[in-house]
Amino acid sequence: MRYFLQRLGQFVIVFFLVTFGVLVLMRLGLDAPGDPARTMLGGSVGEERIAEVTQRYRLDQNWFVQWYYFVRNLVTGDMGFSVQAGQAVSTVIKGRVMTTLLLGVYAITLALLIAVPLAVRSAYKRDGLFDRFGSGLSFVFISVPAIVLAVLLKFALIEQHRIDLPAGYNLEVGGWFPRVGDKIYPWQGLFAHIDNFLLPTLTLALPLAAVFTRLLRADMVQTLQADFVTLASAKGVPPRRVLWQHALRNSLFSLVTSVGVQLGALIGGAIVAEQFFDLDGMGSLLVTSILGRDLFVVQAVAAILVATVVIVNLLIDLLYAVIDPRIRQARALA
């Protein structure tokens, strides 16, 4: 209980700092800092409408009062009004949150499916040909930013190009995947959904898989040299069981921690992927709202993203106790 209260206190502090910071920065970026309703609604709106919005959301009060009413309204489901979309913010976000959620889940899942077998095999065959190849490949994808990877995938696999060759021959390159602008969800057509989401998912998953591979491989190399692994092998435990059950489980701490740490980078990469592949999600919504000075949308998206990151990291902390029962016992005694 004490541990939970500590983590809850940390969540409140982080949530306040991020959301209040976003509120202040958006107010400072207005043409008329003292009149956010006028800037947000536009010059063509009448004074009565401006006064109504100002009074409803306390935009004439100090920043702390505005933040308090924003959070209070957020809890009740009132996220404000989007001037750009002409709809409630909750309606705008509802149409986009599933896209970003699916993209994030797919990216992390694919990254783990690539990284875990690759890291285990590399650690088991340390300094061999497979290990060198995997290390080199992971170094390449760590070094390539998501914006560059998105351009390469889009150019090579979506946009069709004709390459003229000698002797009158030509080669058609690309065009294997459809544009993602007309996104399709799994319940609308599974194979069409895979075609739509595969390239954005690869854009996010490949750099993540490279980071996960290097971390897990380093931990696995150390774990395989531990005494309990040597003892298990001496007792006749099959090598596959030693590798995947004993060594892997005791090497997961850095990997699990990295999943939480990389979540922030994943959100940044999602903005790039959604922009390049015309995928309407939370990332692209955040960019367009900042450029359009759509205050309530920016505040609501930032609040949702920071809450997601903090909650996922809390779940990861709880997962530590599942991986190692000693942590659970230590927390119970604290």
N, C-alpha and C positions, 0 to 999 in steps of 0.2 A: 504494500500500500504506500509506503514511504517513497519507494522508487517511482511508483506511478505518479505521485503528487509532484515529485521533482521534475519528471519529464513533462508533466502538464504545465508546470510553471515555466519551463524553458520554451514550450510551445507558445504560451501567451506572450512572452517577451519577444520572441522572433516574429510572431505574427504582428505585434504592435509596431516593431521597428520597421519592418518591410512595408506594411500597408500605410503607416503614417508617413514614411519616407516617400512613397509613391504619391500620396496626396499632396505633400508639400511641393515636390518637384513639378507635378502637373499644374499646381496653382502658380508657381513661379514662372512657368513657361507660357503663361497666357499673355495676350496682348494687353489685357486690362486685369492685373492681378486682383484688384479689389472687387471685380464684378464677373465672377466665373460663369454665372448663368447667361449673361449677355454674350460672352465669347462663345460659349458652348452652343447656344440656341441660334446664334447668327443675328445679323443686324436687321433682318426683315421681320423678326418676331416682335409683336407688340409689347408694350410695357406691362400690360396686365399679365401676360404669360410669363414674362421674366420675373415679375414679383411673386407669382404663384410658385414657380420652381425654386426661387431663392428662399421663400418661407418654408416650403415643404422639406427641403433638405438642409436648411439652416446655413446656406451658403454665405450669408452676411455675418456669420459668427466667426470666432477665431478658429484656428486649425484643429485644436483639440476637440472643440465642440462639434465641428464638422465630422471629424473621425468617429466620435462617439455615436452620432446619429447614423453615420454610414454603416457601422458595425451593427447597430441595433436594427436598422432596416434590413441588413443582410441576413440576420438570423430569422427574420419573419418572411424572407423570400423577396423583399423589395430591393432589388439591386439598382434601381434607378431607371432612367429612360435614355435610350440611344438615339441621338439626333440623326446620325448617319443612316441608320436602318429604319428609323421611324417606328420602332417597336420597343417594348420593355427589354431591358438588358437580359433578364432571365430567359426570354424567348430567343434572343440572339444567341446566347451561349448554349442553350439546349440544342440548337441545330448544329453545333460544331464540336461539342465536348466529346461525343462518341468517336468522331474521327481521330482526335488527338489521343484519346484513351486507347483505341485499337492500335494506333501507330506505335505508341509507347510500349504496350504489352508485347506486340509482335517483335519490336526491336530488341527488347531485353531478353525475351525468350529465345530468339534466334541467336543472339550474341552468346548466351549461355550454352546453347546446343552446339555451337561451334567451338567455344573456348574450352569447355570442360574436357571433352575427349582429346582435343589437340594438346592441352597442357599436360594431361595425365600421360599421354603417349610420349611427349617430349621429355618429361621428367624421368620416365622409366627408361628411355633410350637416350639419356643425357649425352650431349656432345656428338651424337651420331648424325647421320645425314638428314633424317627426319627432323631432328631437333634444330639443326642449322637452318633448314628450309623454313620451318615454322617460325623461328625467331626472326629471320629476315622478312618473312611475309607480315608478321605482326608489326615489325618496325616500320614497314612501308605504310600500313593503314593507320598507325598512330601519327605518322608524319603528314598524312594527307588530310587537310581540313574537310569538314562536311560540305562546305560550299564548292570545293574543287571536285570532290567525289560526285556530288549531285550533277555538276555540269558534265562530267565524263559519262556518267550513266545515261543522262538524258540525251547527249549527243550521239552516243554509240547505240543505244537500244530503243529510243523513242523516235527521234527525228530521222527521217530517211534521207540518205545522201547517195549521190552517184559519183563513183570514182572512175575516171577514164583511164584505161590501161592501153599499153602499146598494141599495135596490130588490130585496132578497132574494137577491142573488148572493153567491157565496162562492168563494174561491180556495184551492186546495190547494197548499202550498209545501213543498218538500223531499221526502224519500223516494226520491230518484233513485239513491242508493248504499246498499248493504247495510251493516249493522254489521260491524265487522272482528273481532269476538270469535272467530268461527269462521274463522280465517285459512286461506287456500288458497295453496299454492305453485304455481309455474309448471307443474311436471310433473303437477299434479293437475287443471289446467284453466286455460288461459292467460287467457281473457276474464274468468273469475271472479276470477282472481288480480289482474288489472288493476283490477277493480271494488273489490277489497279494499284494495289498496295505493295507489291513486291519491291519495286525500285525505291520508293521512299523508305521502306523498311530496311533495305540493304544500305542505303545512305547513312542511316543511324546505327545499324547493327554492326557493320564491319569495323569501324573505329572502336566501338565498345568491346567487341570480341577480341580485338588486339590488346586492349588494356587488360581485360580479364585473363587472357591467356598468359601474359607476362607475369601477372601477380600470382596466379595459381601455380604456374610452373615453378617459380622461385620458392614458394612455400612447400610444394610437393618434393622438390629436391632436398630440402632440409628435413622434411618429415621422413622420407625414405631412409635417411641416415640415423634416425632415432633408434633408441634401444628397444622400444616396444615392437617396432617393425622387424628388427633383427630377431627378437624373441619369437614373434609369431611365425616367421619363416622357419626358424629352427624347430618349432613344434610341429612342422609339417602342414601348416595352413596353406592352401593353394595360392599361388602367386596372384591370380586374378582377384581373389577375395582380399588378400593383403593390400593390394593396390587400390581397389575400388571401395572397400568397406572401412579398412583401418586407416590407411594413409590419406585417402581423399577426405574423409570426414574431419580429420584433425588438421586439414589444410584449408578449410573453407572460410576461416575468419576474415582474412584479407579480401577474399572474393565477395563475401556477403557485405562487408563494409564498403567495398568499392561500388557495389550496386547502388547503395544509398548516396554515396558521394557523386557518382556519375549521373544521378537523376537530374541535377541542375544542368549539367552539360547536355543531357538528352533533351531537355526543354529548349535549350538554345539551338541544338541541331534540328529539332522539330520545326522551328521557325524557318530555317533554311529549306528543309525538305518540303514544307507546305507551300512556300513561295515558289520554288523551282518547278514543282510538279502540279501546281494549280490545285492543291488539296486544301479545301476550306476547313481549317481547324482553329484551335485556340491560338496557336502561334501566329498565323496570318492575321487573325482578328486583332491580336494585340498590336501588331505593327500598324495596320491600317487605322486603328483607334488612336494610337499615339500621334500619327501623322495628321489625323483629322481632329485631334484634340477632343475626342469623345470621352469626357472625364469619367463618367460612371462606368463605362465599359472597361477602361484601363484599370480602375480601382477594383472592379469585381474580378477580372481575369487575374490580376496580381494576387488578390486574396485567395482565390481558388488554387493557384499554382503553389503559393507558399504553404498553404494548408496541406496540399498533397505531398509536397516534399517532406514536411515535418512528420506527417502521419506515417509515411513509408519508412522513414528513418526510425520512428518509434517501433514499428513492426519488426524492423531488422534487429533492433536491440533486444526485442523479445525472442527473436529467432536464435540469438546467441545461446539462450538457455536450453533450447532444443538441441543444438549442436553439442553443447558441453554441459552436462548436468551439474558440474561443479559451480558454474556461474549461477544456476538456479538456487543452489544451496546457499551460496554466499549472499545473494539478494534476500533470501528468506531470513538470514541471520542479521542482516543490516537493520 
